[in-house]
């Protein structure tokens, strides 16, 4: 009898306690305004990604607060990150969406005045993304052996430091291409056009884009796909057509090379994170984390994101982001190796 009474009391108290916590957060955010700082200019793709999030975030925060967008470009995201770290009140009413902050901190770039490990991470809307390495079909490089035997392959990219540039550099380095030449200064569409014209021989590209923009070329054998970079590692389900391709990791010969690749993969995985200031009360931080979880799982959010950006959302939840940042390689020798691969000079020897 006592056992049954205990269950009854627990069944009554638990919902009451949980309800009190939810009610408290609803009371806090009711009638409030959250400032959402963007570390970039208005009107770009990044801005559209945030605008897709805002109405659903407001919907899923108890109390449905207003959300005001504030733009704070500068320093590749460092200005906004420094502000959030040192100046913003840690009260749960200021959120930032800033790209580049992880890369800048890990690589020791100038102007970083924040501690990467003290921010509170809320997730990102665009994290999962696979990249493939493509060559033009006329070269007849339909195997890795033929590719390795071809000297002076012209690898096109946007600019030094761009993710497509670094992906191409990693592939050339890991696969052991002979004297590759890196040609920059193109947009994504220009790279596709110049690949078909024969002005460049190869490029890295997002797997989704290849399937959407180059599907006919792929079917006709006018391009060859040689390898895939999975982000996150081990995701074999996003692109079944490319499931048989070797993953970049396969070509790493040492722990050092694997760590440099892991660093690169993590930089893209964390993407443009939503963050809170250090010291934000735990219950408010968790309220916002849960609101982002619900937003990223909301089917209507995915429709709105597609409508505004033209791409599919690929969210990273808060816990996944925290894990990725915690597990980032940070050894000095790995940072230096990565900088050489990502830079404008000749690829480092292996």
Residue pairs with C-beta under 8 A, 6 or more apart in sequence:
21 283
22 62
24 283
25 62
25 63
25 283
25 284
25 287
26 62
26 63
27 63
28 63
28 92
28 284
29 61
29 62
29 63
29 64
29 65
29 287
30 63
30 64
30 65
31 63
31 65
32 63
32 65
32 66
32 93
33 65
33 66
33 67
33 68
33 93
34 61
34 65
34 66
34 67
34 68
34 92
34 93
34 94
34 95
35 67
35 68
35 70
35 93
35 94
35 95
36 50
36 54
36 67
36 68
36 69
36 70
36 95
36 96
36 97
37 70
37 71
37 72
37 80
37 83
37 84
37 88
37 94
37 95
37 96
37 97
37 98
38 46
38 47
38 50
38 69
38 70
38 71
38 72
38 80
38 96
38 97
38 98
39 72
39 73
39 74
39 77
39 79
39 80
39 81
39 96
39 97
39 98
39 99
39 100
39 101
40 46
40 47
40 71
40 73
40 77
40 99
41 47
41 71
41 73
42 69
42 71
45 309
46 97
46 99
46 272
47 71
48 308
48 309
49 125
49 126
49 272
49 305
49 308
49 309
50 69
50 97
51 69
51 308
52 125
52 301
52 304
52 305
52 307
52 308
52 309
52 313
53 125
53 295
53 301
53 305
54 67
54 69
55 304
56 294
56 295
56 298
56 300
56 301
56 304
57 67
57 291
57 292
57 295
58 64
58 65
58 66
58 67
59 295
59 298
60 290
60 291
60 292
60 294
60 295
60 298
61 287
61 288
61 291
62 287
72 79
72 80
72 83
73 79
73 80
74 80
75 82
75 111
76 99
76 100
76 104
76 109
77 98
77 99
77 100
77 101
77 104
78 100
78 101
78 104
78 109
78 111
78 112
78 113
80 96
80 98
81 96
81 98
81 101
81 104
81 112
81 114
81 119
81 275
82 111
82 112
82 113
82 114
83 96
84 94
84 96
84 98
84 114
84 119
84 275
84 276
84 277
85 113
85 114
85 115
85 118
85 119
85 277
85 278
86 113
86 114
88 94
88 96
88 277
89 277
90 276
90 277
90 278
90 279
90 280
90 281
91 280
91 281
91 284
92 276
92 280
92 281
92 284
92 285
92 287
92 288
94 276
94 277
95 122
95 274
95 275
95 276
95 288
96 274
96 275
96 276
97 272
97 273
97 274
97 275
98 272
98 273
98 275
99 271
99 272
99 273
101 114
101 116
101 273
101 275
102 116
102 266
102 267
102 270
102 273
102 325
102 328
103 109
103 267
104 111
104 112
105 112
105 114
105 116
106 116
106 263
106 267
106 328
106 330
106 335
107 335
107 338
107 339
108 335
115 278
116 325
117 325
117 326
118 278
119 275
119 276
119 277
119 278
120 275
120 276
120 277
120 278
120 280
120 285
121 273
121 274
121 275
121 276
121 318
121 321
121 322
121 325
122 273
122 274
122 275
122 276
122 288
122 289
122 292
122 318
122 321
123 273
123 274
123 289
123 292
123 293
123 296
123 315
123 316
123 317
123 318
123 320
123 321
124 270
124 271
124 272
124 273
124 274
124 315
124 316
124 321
125 271
125 272
125 296
125 305
125 313
125 314
125 315
126 271
126 272
126 311
126 313
126 314
126 315
127 231
127 232
127 268
127 269
127 270
127 271
127 314
127 315
127 316
127 320
127 321
128 231
128 232
128 235
128 238
128 269
128 314
128 315
128 316
129 206
129 207
129 208
129 231
129 268
129 314
130 206
130 207
130 208
130 228
130 229
130 230
130 231
130 235
130 238
130 239
130 242
131 163
131 164
131 167
131 204
131 205
131 206
131 207
131 228
131 229
131 231
132 204
132 205
132 206
132 207
132 210
132 225
132 226
132 227
132 228
132 229
132 242
132 245
133 167
133 168
133 171
133 202
133 203
133 204
133 225
133 226
133 227
133 228
134 195
134 202
134 203
134 204
134 205
134 210
134 214
134 223
134 224
134 225
134 226
135 141
135 147
135 153
135 201
135 202
135 223
135 224
135 226
136 195
136 196
136 198
136 200
136 201
136 202
136 222
136 223
136 224
137 217
137 220
137 221
137 222
137 223
137 224
138 198
138 222
139 150
139 201
140 146
141 147
141 150
141 224
141 226
142 224
144 175
144 226
144 246
147 153
147 175
147 177
147 226
148 175
148 176
148 177
148 178
149 178
150 177
150 178
151 178
151 179
152 178
152 179
152 180
152 181
153 172
153 177
153 178
153 180
153 181
153 201
153 202
154 180
154 181
154 183
154 199
154 200
154 201
154 202
155 168
155 169
155 172
155 180
155 181
155 182
155 183
155 200
155 201
155 202
155 203
155 204
156 168
156 183
156 184
156 186
156 191
156 194
156 195
156 199
156 200
156 202
156 203
157 164
157 165
157 168
157 182
157 183
157 184
157 186
157 191
157 203
157 204
158 164
158 165
158 184
158 185
158 186
158 187
158 188
158 191
159 165
159 184
159 185
160 184
160 342
160 343
160 344
161 342
162 184
163 268
164 188
164 191
164 203
164 204
164 205
165 182
165 184
165 204
165 342
166 264
166 341
166 342
167 204
167 229
168 182
168 202
168 203
168 204
169 182
169 341
169 342
169 347
170 229
170 248
170 261
170 264
170 341
171 177
171 204
171 226
171 227
171 229
171 248
172 180
172 182
172 347
173 341
173 347
173 348
173 350
174 248
174 251
174 252
174 257
174 261
175 226
175 227
175 251
176 251
176 350
180 347
183 200
186 194
186 200
188 205
188 209
191 200
191 203
191 205
192 203
192 205
192 213
192 214
194 200
195 201
195 202
195 203
195 223
196 217
196 222
204 229
205 214
207 228
207 238
207 239
207 242
208 239
208 311
208 312
210 218
210 223
210 225
211 218
211 239
211 241
214 223
217 223
218 225
225 242
225 245
226 245
226 246
227 245
227 246
227 247
227 248
227 250
227 251
228 239
228 242
228 245
228 246
228 247
228 248
229 247
229 248
229 265
230 236
230 247
230 248
230 265
231 265
231 268
231 269
232 265
232 269
232 324
233 247
233 249
233 262
233 265
236 243
248 261
249 258
249 261
252 258
252 261
253 350
256 333
256 334
256 337
257 337
257 350
259 329
259 331
259 334
260 329
260 334
260 337
260 338
260 341
262 327
262 328
262 329
263 328
263 329
263 334
263 335
263 338
264 338
264 341
264 342
266 324
266 325
266 327
266 328
269 316
269 324
270 316
270 321
270 324
270 325
271 316
273 321
274 292
276 285
276 288
289 318
292 317
292 318
293 317
293 318
295 301
296 313
296 315
296 317
301 313
302 312
302 313
305 311
305 312
305 313
306 312
306 313
316 324
337 348
340 347
340 348
341 347
341 348
